[in-house]
Amino acid sequence: MRDVRDAGLRAARHLREEIYEVRAEGANDSYRILFAAEGKKSRILLGLVATTKHSQQTPPKDIRLAERRLSEWRHRRA
């Protein structure tokens, strides 16, 4: 997320609509974090899903979960 903060959304992989993904390497595992940029100037990076990376492709269920959480967050905020 620090790379996205510093370099903008071009440091992330666009998945669908407003959902982006960044990957992180741990000591023994790789992780993927799905997030959306929020706020007036998209300066808030709202983490929606974080999982251990098991495959090359992001599981569609994780993308759907991120979309649902983003929708719920926006609904609560209104």
C-alpha positions in Angstrom: 0.0 0.0 0.0 3.0 2.3 0.5 3.8 1.9 -3.2 0.3 3.0 -4.1 0.5 5.9 -1.7 3.7 7.1 -3.2 3.2 6.2 -6.9 -0.6 6.3 -7.2 -2.9 3.7 -8.7 -0.4 2.8 -11.4 1.4 0.8 -8.8 -1.6 -1.5 -8.4 -3.4 -3.9 -10.7 -6.9 -2.8 -11.8 -9.4 -5.7 -11.3 -12.9 -4.4 -11.9 -14.6 -1.0 -11.8 -13.2 0.6 -8.6 -11.4 -2.4 -7.2 -7.6 -2.7 -7.3 -5.1 -5.2 -6.1 -1.6 -5.0 -4.6 0.5 -8.0 -3.8 2.9 -8.3 -0.8 5.6 -10.8 -0.1 5.9 -12.2 3.4 8.7 -14.5 4.8 6.8 -17.6 3.7 3.7 -16.5 1.8 2.5 -14.0 -0.8 -0.6 -11.9 0.0 -3.0 -10.0 -2.1 -4.9 -6.9 -0.8 -8.0 -5.7 -2.7 -8.8 -2.0 -2.1 -10.6 1.0 -3.5 -9.4 4.7 -3.6 -12.0 6.9 -1.8 -12.4 10.5 -0.7 -12.5 13.7 -2.6 -9.1 13.3 -4.2 -8.9 9.5 -3.8 -6.4 9.8 -1.0 -8.1 7.2 1.2 -7.0 3.6 0.4 -9.8 1.5 1.8 -8.6 -2.1 2.3 -11.5 -4.4 1.5 -10.1 -8.0 1.3 -6.7 -9.4 2.3 -5.9 -13.1 1.5 -3.0 -15.4 1.1 -2.2 -15.8 -2.6 -2.7 -19.3 -3.8 -3.0 -18.9 -7.5 -2.0 -16.5 -10.4 -5.6 -15.2 -10.9 -7.6 -13.4 -8.2 -10.5 -15.6 -7.2 -13.8 -14.1 -8.4 -15.4 -14.6 -5.0 -12.8 -12.3 -3.5 -13.6 -9.6 -6.1 -17.3 -9.9 -5.4 -16.6 -9.7 -1.6 -14.6 -6.5 -2.1 -17.4 -5.0 -4.2 -20.0 -5.9 -1.6 -17.9 -4.4 1.2 -17.2 -1.2 -0.7 -21.0 -0.9 -1.4 -21.8 -1.5 2.3 -19.1 1.0 3.4 -20.5 3.7 1.1 -24.1 3.0 2.2 -23.1 3.4 5.9 -21.2 6.6 5.1 -24.2 8.2 3.4 
